[in-house]
Amino acid sequence: MDALYSLFIAPFADFGFMQRALFGSLMLSLGACPIGVFLMLRRMSLSGDAMAHAILPGAAAGFLFYGLEILPMTVGGLIAGIIVALGAGAVSRFTIQREDASMAAFYLISLAIGVLMVSIRGSSVDLMHVLFGTVLALNNEALTLIGGIVAVTLVSLAIFWRALVAECLDPLFLRSVSRMGSPVHFIFLGLVVLNLVGGFQALGTLLSVGLMMLPAAAARFWTTRVEPMCVLAVLIGFASCIAGLLLSYHASLPSGPAIILSAGVVYFASILFGTRGILRARIIHHRHRTA
């Protein structure tokens, strides 16, 4: 029992920074994983990665003027993310260019500008902090910010749930029966940006999308219904955060990558053993051939 306590409980019971990291990462999973499910169902998974990089110029602007302060970098990242999301969405809606191409263009420009801005004033350590985050350094201000983002996300999902599901399954039908098609699309992009900004505090711009997409992608191998998929994605996110933080503590590894790699392990396990995974598909195929 003592060994189990030391392995699983003691890191969180004995250290305040581990408690804050756990609380912050669990809140991020609660908000970001359902958003990841909708991104995946919309076939916009790589758009999430692009928007994660899009917040970098705004965060870098906050860093230039105020240093590594949470509120200015968050506000800057939020503004930059919204501008890029709306800009890329507008280009795809009103020109011949598809959304993935416009998002890629905005993402590449944003990433280059952000790295240059951080490099003007900061060191390589500051750049690593912005790109990869410091989940073990979350303070009460950051936790409050993440909690607010999660609350806004959950309330918005509750209000627009049916419209979001309808747009994922048949966006043309939604536009034909309701005027909510375009507004819901931009509201959803706003929620994506909000959660990436929240994840930026803990995991940085490069890894925040990992907690959003990997649990969602893993859940896809276990169910086809949207509601269970969202719940399962959140549970996978919870497990990944706990496992990643424990791995980081005991093996002295960076916490952000450890969390994302833990989610990656669940993803590959789901590919193999999920109810819609490779092994089950082979078993069913074998039964059909022998029947």
Residue frames relative to the residue before (quaternion, step in Angstrom):
aa qw qx qy qz dx dy dz
M 1.0000 0.0000 0.0000 0.0000 0.00 0.00 0.00
D 0.6402 0.5315 -0.3277 0.4476 3.56 1.00 -0.84
A 0.6435 0.5192 -0.3249 0.4591 3.56 1.02 -0.79
L 0.6553 0.5023 -0.3123 0.4699 3.59 0.97 -0.83
Y 0.6341 0.5220 -0.3304 0.4650 3.57 1.03 -0.79
S 0.6744 0.4946 -0.2966 0.4612 3.58 0.89 -0.92
L 0.6913 0.4982 -0.2814 0.4413 3.55 1.04 -0.77
F 0.8317 0.2664 -0.0965 0.4776 3.57 0.82 -1.02
I 0.7735 0.3818 -0.1849 0.4709 3.60 0.97 -0.79
A 0.6486 0.5855 -0.3277 0.3593 3.57 0.84 -1.01
P 0.6409 0.5306 -0.3684 0.4147 3.67 0.82 -0.75
F 0.7196 0.4191 -0.2489 0.4945 3.58 1.01 -0.75
A 0.6642 0.5100 -0.3078 0.4516 3.58 1.10 -0.63
D 0.7578 0.4333 -0.2068 0.4419 3.58 1.00 -0.80
F 0.7909 0.2978 -0.1390 0.5162 3.60 1.09 -0.54
G 0.4449 -0.7180 0.4793 0.2382 3.54 -0.75 1.10
F 0.6483 0.5232 -0.3401 0.4362 3.60 0.97 -0.76
M 0.6280 0.5116 -0.3415 0.4766 3.60 1.11 -0.58
Q 0.6278 0.5321 -0.3355 0.4584 3.58 1.04 -0.72
R 0.6735 0.4790 -0.2987 0.4772 3.58 0.93 -0.87
A 0.6319 0.5243 -0.3347 0.4623 3.58 1.01 -0.76
L 0.6578 0.5042 -0.3094 0.4662 3.58 0.97 -0.85
F 0.6715 0.5000 -0.3012 0.4566 3.56 0.85 -0.97
G 0.6752 0.4991 -0.2949 0.4562 3.58 0.91 -0.89
S 0.6941 0.4706 -0.2900 0.4611 3.59 0.86 -0.88
L 0.6243 0.5195 -0.3469 0.4691 3.61 1.06 -0.64
M 0.6395 0.5068 -0.3285 0.4756 3.59 0.99 -0.76
L 0.6279 0.5309 -0.3384 0.4577 3.57 0.99 -0.77
S 0.6459 0.5182 -0.3206 0.4598 3.58 0.97 -0.83
L 0.6427 0.5510 -0.3240 0.4224 3.57 0.96 -0.87
G 0.7436 0.3844 -0.2228 0.4996 3.59 1.02 -0.73
A 0.7403 0.4673 -0.2427 0.4179 3.56 0.84 -1.00
C 0.6445 0.5648 -0.3468 0.3812 3.62 0.92 -0.79
P 0.6520 0.4747 -0.3459 0.4794 3.68 0.89 -0.68
I 0.6134 0.5299 -0.3512 0.4687 3.59 1.06 -0.69
G 0.6309 0.5371 -0.3254 0.4556 3.57 1.05 -0.75
V 0.6078 0.5480 -0.3513 0.4549 3.59 1.06 -0.72
F 0.6869 0.4694 -0.2910 0.4723 3.59 0.88 -0.91
L 0.6075 0.5389 -0.3551 0.4630 3.59 1.05 -0.67
M 0.6728 0.4977 -0.2964 0.4602 3.55 0.94 -0.91
L 0.6713 0.4967 -0.2994 0.4616 3.58 0.93 -0.88
R 0.6721 0.4663 -0.2878 0.4980 3.58 1.17 -0.57
R 0.3824 -0.7224 0.4709 0.3317 3.58 1.32 -0.13
M 0.4817 0.6495 -0.4343 0.3969 3.53 1.02 0.92
S 0.2133 0.8271 -0.5030 0.1320 3.60 1.20 0.44
L 0.7046 0.4431 -0.2699 0.4841 3.58 0.88 -0.90
S 0.5571 0.5795 -0.3969 0.4431 3.59 1.19 -0.36
G 0.6027 0.5504 -0.3507 0.4592 3.57 1.12 -0.64
D 0.6422 0.5071 -0.3170 0.4795 3.57 1.00 -0.81
A 0.6423 0.5243 -0.3226 0.4566 3.57 0.99 -0.81
M 0.6878 0.4711 -0.2913 0.4693 3.58 0.91 -0.85
A 0.5698 0.5797 -0.3857 0.4365 3.58 1.15 -0.50
H 0.6845 0.4506 -0.2745 0.5030 3.56 1.07 -0.73
A 0.5926 0.6147 -0.3588 0.3772 3.56 1.15 -0.60
I 0.6379 0.5336 -0.3397 0.4393 3.61 1.13 -0.51
L 0.4923 0.7138 -0.4104 0.2823 3.58 1.22 -0.37
P 0.6604 0.4990 -0.3551 0.4345 3.69 0.79 -0.75
G 0.6605 0.5042 -0.3155 0.4583 3.59 0.95 -0.80
A 0.6496 0.4942 -0.3129 0.4857 3.56 1.01 -0.83
A 0.6432 0.5196 -0.3192 0.4631 3.57 1.03 -0.76
A 0.6240 0.5282 -0.3426 0.4630 3.60 1.06 -0.71
G 0.6423 0.5044 -0.3193 0.4807 3.58 1.00 -0.79
F 0.6441 0.5204 -0.3172 0.4623 3.57 1.04 -0.75
L 0.6337 0.5513 -0.3320 0.4293 3.59 0.98 -0.83
F 0.7623 0.3928 -0.2004 0.4738 3.56 0.92 -0.93
Y 0.8299 0.2222 -0.0790 0.5055 3.60 0.98 -0.77
G 0.5013 -0.6382 0.4448 0.3789 3.60 1.22 -0.07
L 0.7415 -0.3951 0.2931 0.4563 3.57 -1.26 -0.38
E 0.2537 0.7484 -0.5570 0.2554 3.55 0.58 1.24
I 0.5269 -0.6915 0.3970 0.2943 3.55 -0.80 1.03
L 0.7170 0.4881 -0.2881 0.4058 3.58 0.65 -1.09
P 0.6888 0.4598 -0.3178 0.4617 3.69 0.74 -0.85
M 0.6620 0.4941 -0.3163 0.4665 3.61 0.95 -0.80
T 0.6435 0.5211 -0.3225 0.4586 3.58 1.05 -0.72
V 0.6633 0.4939 -0.3030 0.4736 3.56 0.88 -0.94
G 0.6525 0.5108 -0.3105 0.4658 3.59 0.95 -0.85
G 0.6648 0.5005 -0.3020 0.4652 3.58 0.93 -0.87
L 0.6401 0.5287 -0.3214 0.4556 3.56 1.02 -0.82
I 0.6621 0.5016 -0.3055 0.4655 3.59 0.91 -0.92
A 0.6739 0.4915 -0.2992 0.4634 3.58 0.89 -0.95
G 0.6589 0.5195 -0.3144 0.4440 3.57 0.94 -0.86
I 0.6590 0.5021 -0.3111 0.4657 3.57 0.95 -0.87
I 0.6383 0.5281 -0.3290 0.4532 3.58 0.97 -0.86
V 0.6842 0.4759 -0.2912 0.4697 3.58 0.88 -0.92
A 0.6581 0.5131 -0.3203 0.4483 3.59 0.91 -0.88
L 0.6866 0.4658 -0.2839 0.4806 3.56 0.90 -0.92
G 0.6499 0.5275 -0.3178 0.4454 3.57 1.00 -0.82
A 0.6835 0.4677 -0.2882 0.4806 3.57 0.88 -0.94
G 0.6460 0.5172 -0.3230 0.4592 3.57 1.01 -0.78
A 0.6552 0.5079 -0.3130 0.4635 3.57 0.98 -0.83
V 0.6355 0.5271 -0.3355 0.4536 3.60 0.96 -0.82
S 0.6928 0.4736 -0.2858 0.4627 3.59 0.93 -0.89
R 0.6774 0.5017 -0.2971 0.4486 3.59 1.09 -0.67
F 0.8142 0.3037 -0.1151 0.4813 3.57 0.94 -0.88
T 0.7145 0.3371 -0.2662 0.5523 3.60 1.24 0.17
I 0.6587 -0.5196 0.3672 0.4015 3.55 -1.30 0.01
Q 0.5706 0.6199 -0.3855 0.3761 3.60 1.20 -0.28
R 0.4363 -0.6976 0.5075 0.2558 3.57 -1.00 0.85
E 0.6668 -0.5543 0.3299 0.3733 3.54 -1.23 0.57
D 0.6376 0.5352 -0.3513 0.4284 3.59 0.97 -0.72
A 0.6637 0.4982 -0.3041 0.4678 3.59 1.01 -0.79
S 0.6728 0.4793 -0.3077 0.4722 3.60 0.90 -0.85
M 0.6409 0.5140 -0.3293 0.4655 3.60 1.01 -0.75
A 0.6362 0.5254 -0.3305 0.4582 3.59 1.01 -0.78
A 0.6461 0.5177 -0.3223 0.4590 3.58 0.97 -0.82
F 0.6732 0.4833 -0.2934 0.4765 3.58 0.88 -0.94
Y 0.6454 0.5407 -0.3188 0.4353 3.58 1.00 -0.86
L 0.6816 0.4921 -0.2997 0.4512 3.59 0.85 -0.93
I 0.6496 0.5031 -0.3141 0.4757 3.56 0.98 -0.82
S 0.6673 0.5111 -0.3032 0.4490 3.59 0.91 -0.93
L 0.6515 0.5220 -0.3198 0.4481 3.57 0.93 -0.89
A 0.6676 0.4997 -0.3056 0.4595 3.59 0.90 -0.91
I 0.6604 0.5006 -0.3134 0.4637 3.59 0.92 -0.88
G 0.6681 0.5225 -0.3055 0.4328 3.58 0.92 -0.92
V 0.6622 0.4958 -0.3099 0.4687 3.58 0.91 -0.89
L 0.6440 0.5162 -0.3261 0.4609 3.59 0.98 -0.82
M 0.6670 0.5142 -0.3093 0.4416 3.59 0.92 -0.88
V 0.6581 0.4859 -0.3150 0.4812 3.59 0.95 -0.81
S 0.6640 0.5230 -0.3046 0.4390 3.58 0.99 -0.84
I 0.5581 0.6193 -0.3965 0.3843 3.60 1.13 -0.54
R 0.8172 0.2381 -0.1008 0.5151 3.55 0.86 -0.96
G 0.7653 0.4251 -0.2068 0.4369 3.55 0.91 -0.93
S 0.5144 -0.6004 0.5139 0.3331 3.49 -1.44 -0.03
S 0.7018 -0.4250 0.3321 0.4654 3.55 -1.28 -0.10
V 0.5911 0.5651 -0.3602 0.4490 3.59 1.17 -0.58
D 0.6500 0.5054 -0.3116 0.4743 3.59 0.98 -0.85
L 0.6443 0.5202 -0.3208 0.4598 3.57 0.99 -0.82
M 0.6459 0.5089 -0.3171 0.4725 3.58 0.98 -0.80
H 0.6234 0.5393 -0.3342 0.4570 3.57 1.06 -0.76
V 0.6824 0.4790 -0.2879 0.4711 3.58 0.89 -0.91
L 0.7170 0.4658 -0.2636 0.4466 3.59 0.89 -0.90
F 0.8262 0.2495 -0.0952 0.4961 3.59 0.93 -0.85
G 0.4576 -0.7331 0.4265 0.2671 3.61 1.24 0.01
T 0.2071 -0.7462 0.6168 0.1406 3.53 -1.37 0.11
V 0.1631 -0.8369 0.5158 0.0837 3.56 0.26 1.26
L 0.6546 0.5147 -0.3201 0.4517 3.62 1.09 -0.59
A 0.6814 0.4696 -0.2908 0.4803 3.60 1.26 -0.18
L 0.3348 0.7491 -0.5101 0.2580 3.61 1.18 0.32
N 0.1524 -0.7822 0.5987 0.0806 3.55 -0.95 0.92
N 0.7447 -0.4104 0.2710 0.4512 3.57 -1.29 0.02
E 0.6169 0.5489 -0.3459 0.4455 3.59 1.07 -0.69
A 0.6666 0.4912 -0.2988 0.4744 3.57 0.96 -0.87
L 0.6472 0.5189 -0.3227 0.4558 3.58 0.99 -0.81
T 0.6286 0.5280 -0.3306 0.4655 3.58 1.05 -0.75
L 0.6476 0.5166 -0.3089 0.4672 3.55 0.98 -0.87
I 0.6657 0.4917 -0.3036 0.4721 3.59 0.87 -0.93
G 0.6418 0.5303 -0.3235 0.4497 3.59 0.97 -0.83
G 0.6454 0.5159 -0.3153 0.4668 3.58 1.01 -0.79
I 0.6476 0.5139 -0.3133 0.4672 3.58 0.99 -0.85
V 0.6510 0.5091 -0.3168 0.4656 3.58 0.95 -0.84
A 0.6440 0.5242 -0.3245 0.4531 3.60 0.95 -0.85
V 0.6540 0.5009 -0.3087 0.4755 3.59 0.92 -0.89
T 0.6529 0.5279 -0.3149 0.4426 3.58 0.96 -0.87
L 0.6970 0.4772 -0.2858 0.4524 3.58 0.80 -0.99
V 0.6427 0.5098 -0.3247 0.4708 3.59 0.99 -0.79
S 0.6630 0.5052 -0.3050 0.4607 3.58 0.95 -0.88
L 0.6418 0.5147 -0.3249 0.4665 3.59 1.00 -0.79
A 0.6441 0.5223 -0.3238 0.4554 3.57 1.00 -0.80
I 0.6885 0.4881 -0.2814 0.4567 3.58 0.95 -0.87
F 0.8106 0.2815 -0.1135 0.5008 3.58 0.83 -1.03
W 0.2573 0.8223 -0.4863 0.1454 3.60 1.24 0.25
R 0.7036 0.4750 -0.2808 0.4477 3.58 0.71 -1.08
A 0.6612 0.4986 -0.3095 0.4673 3.58 0.98 -0.82
L 0.6436 0.5204 -0.3260 0.4569 3.59 1.00 -0.78
V 0.6560 0.4965 -0.3094 0.4769 3.57 0.95 -0.87
A 0.6541 0.5197 -0.3141 0.4509 3.58 0.94 -0.88
E 0.6719 0.4901 -0.3111 0.4599 3.59 0.94 -0.82
C 0.6152 0.5371 -0.3507 0.4584 3.59 1.10 -0.62
L 0.7454 0.4284 -0.2238 0.4591 3.56 0.87 -0.98
D 0.8029 -0.0881 0.1019 0.5807 3.59 0.91 -0.88
P 0.1551 -0.8364 0.5186 0.0867 3.63 0.23 1.22
L 0.6216 0.5437 -0.3551 0.4381 3.61 1.06 -0.63
F 0.6286 0.5224 -0.3336 0.4697 3.57 1.06 -0.73
L 0.6434 0.5233 -0.3326 0.4490 3.59 0.93 -0.85
R 0.6813 0.4833 -0.2970 0.4627 3.59 0.91 -0.85
S 0.6522 0.5249 -0.3201 0.4434 3.58 1.12 -0.60
V 0.7665 0.3463 -0.1906 0.5062 3.60 1.08 -0.64
S 0.7991 0.1707 -0.0821 0.5705 3.60 1.21 -0.27
R 0.4532 -0.6677 0.5223 0.2754 3.52 -1.27 0.46
M 0.4996 0.6975 -0.3942 0.3293 3.57 1.30 0.07
G 0.4211 0.7523 -0.4477 0.2373 3.62 1.23 -0.24
S 0.7532 0.3820 -0.2181 0.4891 3.58 0.59 -1.13
P 0.6471 0.5103 -0.3470 0.4477 3.67 0.86 -0.78
V 0.6570 0.5062 -0.3178 0.4594 3.60 0.94 -0.85
H 0.6174 0.5513 -0.3425 0.4444 3.58 1.03 -0.76
F 0.7160 0.4311 -0.2627 0.4821 3.59 0.85 -0.91
I 0.5838 0.5452 -0.3702 0.4743 3.61 1.12 -0.55
F 0.6515 0.5131 -0.3118 0.4638 3.56 0.96 -0.86
L 0.6434 0.5066 -0.3278 0.4711 3.60 0.93 -0.83
G 0.6227 0.5354 -0.3345 0.4624 3.58 1.08 -0.71
L 0.6495 0.5032 -0.3159 0.4745 3.59 1.01 -0.78
V 0.6068 0.5424 -0.3513 0.4627 3.58 1.06 -0.71
V 0.6707 0.4942 -0.2964 0.4670 3.57 0.87 -0.96
L 0.6332 0.5440 -0.3321 0.4392 3.60 0.92 -0.89
N 0.7203 0.4468 -0.2624 0.4612 3.57 0.80 -0.97
L 0.6177 0.5177 -0.3504 0.4772 3.58 1.12 -0.55
V 0.6201 0.5207 -0.3384 0.4794 3.58 1.09 -0.69
G 0.6453 0.5042 -0.3211 0.4756 3.58 1.00 -0.77
G 0.6749 0.4906 -0.2899 0.4687 3.55 0.96 -0.85
F 0.5546 0.6207 -0.3788 0.4046 3.55 1.18 -0.59
Q 0.6184 0.5657 -0.3497 0.4187 3.60 1.01 -0.75
A 0.7760 0.3551 -0.1762 0.4905 3.56 1.00 -0.84
L 0.8294 0.2521 -0.0787 0.4923 3.56 0.86 -0.98
G 0.5016 -0.6587 0.4301 0.3598 3.60 1.24 -0.09
T 0.6732 -0.5247 0.3420 0.3931 3.55 -1.27 0.27
L 0.6874 0.5052 -0.2997 0.4272 3.61 1.04 -0.62
L 0.7772 0.3563 -0.1799 0.4865 3.60 1.07 -0.66
S 0.4984 0.6864 -0.4328 0.3051 3.61 1.17 -0.36
V 0.6479 0.5167 -0.3268 0.4544 3.59 1.05 -0.68
G 0.5499 0.6274 -0.3944 0.3853 3.61 1.17 -0.43
L 0.6811 0.4662 -0.2858 0.4869 3.57 0.96 -0.85
M 0.6271 0.5293 -0.3327 0.4646 3.57 1.20 -0.44
M 0.8034 0.3613 -0.1581 0.4462 3.59 0.81 -0.99
L 0.6636 0.5410 -0.3454 0.3843 3.65 0.82 -0.83
P 0.6644 0.4660 -0.3376 0.4769 3.67 0.84 -0.74
A 0.6300 0.5284 -0.3373 0.4584 3.59 1.02 -0.75
A 0.6671 0.4958 -0.3015 0.4671 3.58 0.93 -0.89
A 0.6420 0.5109 -0.3254 0.4700 3.60 1.04 -0.72
A 0.6532 0.5280 -0.3184 0.4396 3.59 0.95 -0.86
R 0.5753 0.6165 -0.3657 0.3940 3.58 1.14 -0.61
F 0.6719 0.5007 -0.2964 0.4583 3.60 1.16 -0.54
W 0.6956 0.4736 -0.2692 0.4684 3.59 1.27 -0.11
T 0.8144 0.0531 0.0003 0.5779 3.62 1.09 -0.52
T 0.3529 -0.7315 0.5439 0.2109 3.55 -1.27 0.43
R 0.6134 0.5576 -0.3473 0.4384 3.60 1.22 -0.29
V 0.5544 -0.6611 0.3977 0.3120 3.55 -0.95 0.91
E 0.6780 0.5107 -0.3166 0.4235 3.61 0.79 -0.95
P 0.6915 0.4383 -0.3040 0.4872 3.66 0.76 -0.87
M 0.6070 0.5660 -0.3560 0.4296 3.57 1.08 -0.68
C 0.6546 0.5047 -0.3076 0.4714 3.59 0.98 -0.84
V 0.6551 0.5066 -0.3105 0.4667 3.58 0.94 -0.91
L 0.6765 0.4882 -0.2959 0.4652 3.58 0.87 -0.92
A 0.6232 0.5363 -0.3426 0.4545 3.59 1.01 -0.75
V 0.6422 0.5111 -0.3217 0.4721 3.59 0.99 -0.81
L 0.6611 0.5009 -0.3117 0.4636 3.61 0.91 -0.87
I 0.6353 0.5035 -0.3275 0.4854 3.59 1.01 -0.75
G 0.6271 0.5291 -0.3308 0.4662 3.58 1.04 -0.76
F 0.6298 0.5282 -0.3291 0.4648 3.58 0.97 -0.85
A 0.6885 0.4879 -0.2848 0.4547 3.57 0.80 -1.04
S 0.6469 0.5246 -0.3186 0.4525 3.58 1.00 -0.81
C 0.6532 0.5127 -0.3164 0.4587 3.58 0.97 -0.83
I 0.6642 0.4924 -0.3076 0.4710 3.59 0.91 -0.91
A 0.6851 0.4798 -0.2922 0.4638 3.58 0.84 -0.97
G 0.6643 0.5164 -0.3107 0.4421 3.58 0.94 -0.84
L 0.6648 0.4928 -0.3071 0.4699 3.57 0.95 -0.82
L 0.6460 0.5013 -0.3223 0.4769 3.60 1.00 -0.75
L 0.6415 0.5100 -0.3199 0.4755 3.57 0.99 -0.82
S 0.6409 0.5274 -0.3159 0.4596 3.56 0.99 -0.84
Y 0.6781 0.5030 -0.2902 0.4505 3.58 0.93 -0.91
H 0.7598 0.4085 -0.2242 0.4534 3.57 0.71 -1.05
A 0.7636 0.3551 -0.1947 0.5029 3.61 1.04 -0.68
S 0.3903 -0.7441 0.4582 0.2898 3.60 1.33 0.06
L 0.3725 0.7138 -0.4907 0.3333 3.54 0.88 1.06
P 0.6068 -0.5267 0.4231 0.4187 3.62 -1.18 0.37
S 0.4976 -0.7158 0.4069 0.2729 3.56 -0.78 1.06
G 0.6534 0.5375 -0.3289 0.4196 3.60 0.86 -0.93
P 0.6981 0.4443 -0.2855 0.4833 3.63 0.72 -0.94
A 0.6209 0.5432 -0.3550 0.4397 3.61 1.04 -0.68
I 0.6371 0.5158 -0.3247 0.4719 3.60 1.03 -0.76
I 0.6891 0.4747 -0.2902 0.4643 3.57 0.84 -0.95
L 0.6510 0.5021 -0.3256 0.4671 3.61 0.98 -0.73
S 0.6032 0.5387 -0.3564 0.4679 3.60 1.09 -0.63
A 0.6425 0.4953 -0.3148 0.4928 3.57 1.03 -0.79
G 0.6287 0.5430 -0.3292 0.4489 3.57 1.08 -0.71
V 0.6178 0.5340 -0.3409 0.4658 3.59 1.06 -0.72
V 0.6479 0.5018 -0.3143 0.4793 3.59 0.97 -0.85
Y 0.6260 0.5484 -0.3360 0.4411 3.58 1.00 -0.80
F 0.7022 0.4499 -0.2793 0.4760 3.60 0.82 -0.95
A 0.6129 0.5260 -0.3508 0.4740 3.60 1.09 -0.63
S 0.6490 0.5133 -0.3167 0.4636 3.59 1.03 -0.76
I 0.5913 0.5605 -0.3645 0.4509 3.58 1.07 -0.69
L 0.7285 0.4356 -0.2378 0.4721 3.57 0.95 -0.90
F 0.8479 0.2494 -0.0698 0.4626 3.56 0.65 -1.17
G 0.4509 0.7029 -0.4557 0.3082 3.62 1.19 -0.07
T 0.6339 -0.5441 0.3879 0.3895 3.56 -1.23 0.45
R 0.7350 0.2910 -0.2043 0.5774 3.59 1.26 -0.31
G 0.4320 0.7295 -0.4238 0.3187 3.56 1.28 0.48
I 0.7710 -0.3978 0.2579 0.4252 3.51 -1.40 0.01
L 0.7005 0.4910 -0.2954 0.4254 3.59 0.76 -1.03
R 0.6658 0.4887 -0.3123 0.4695 3.58 0.92 -0.86
A 0.6319 0.5274 -0.3373 0.4569 3.59 1.01 -0.76
R 0.6529 0.5041 -0.3164 0.4686 3.59 1.02 -0.78
I 0.6385 0.5270 -0.3298 0.4537 3.58 1.01 -0.83
I 0.6641 0.4965 -0.3043 0.4689 3.58 0.92 -0.91
H 0.6479 0.5168 -0.3168 0.4612 3.58 0.98 -0.86
H 0.6454 0.5166 -0.3181 0.4640 3.59 1.02 -0.84
R 0.6496 0.5195 -0.3214 0.4526 3.60 0.95 -0.83
H 0.6511 0.5155 -0.3177 0.4575 3.55 1.01 -0.81
R 0.6677 0.5066 -0.3054 0.4519 3.56 1.00 -0.79
T 0.7242 0.4306 -0.2449 0.4797 3.59 1.07 -0.74
A 0.5555 0.6276 -0.3921 0.3791 3.59 1.27 -0.30
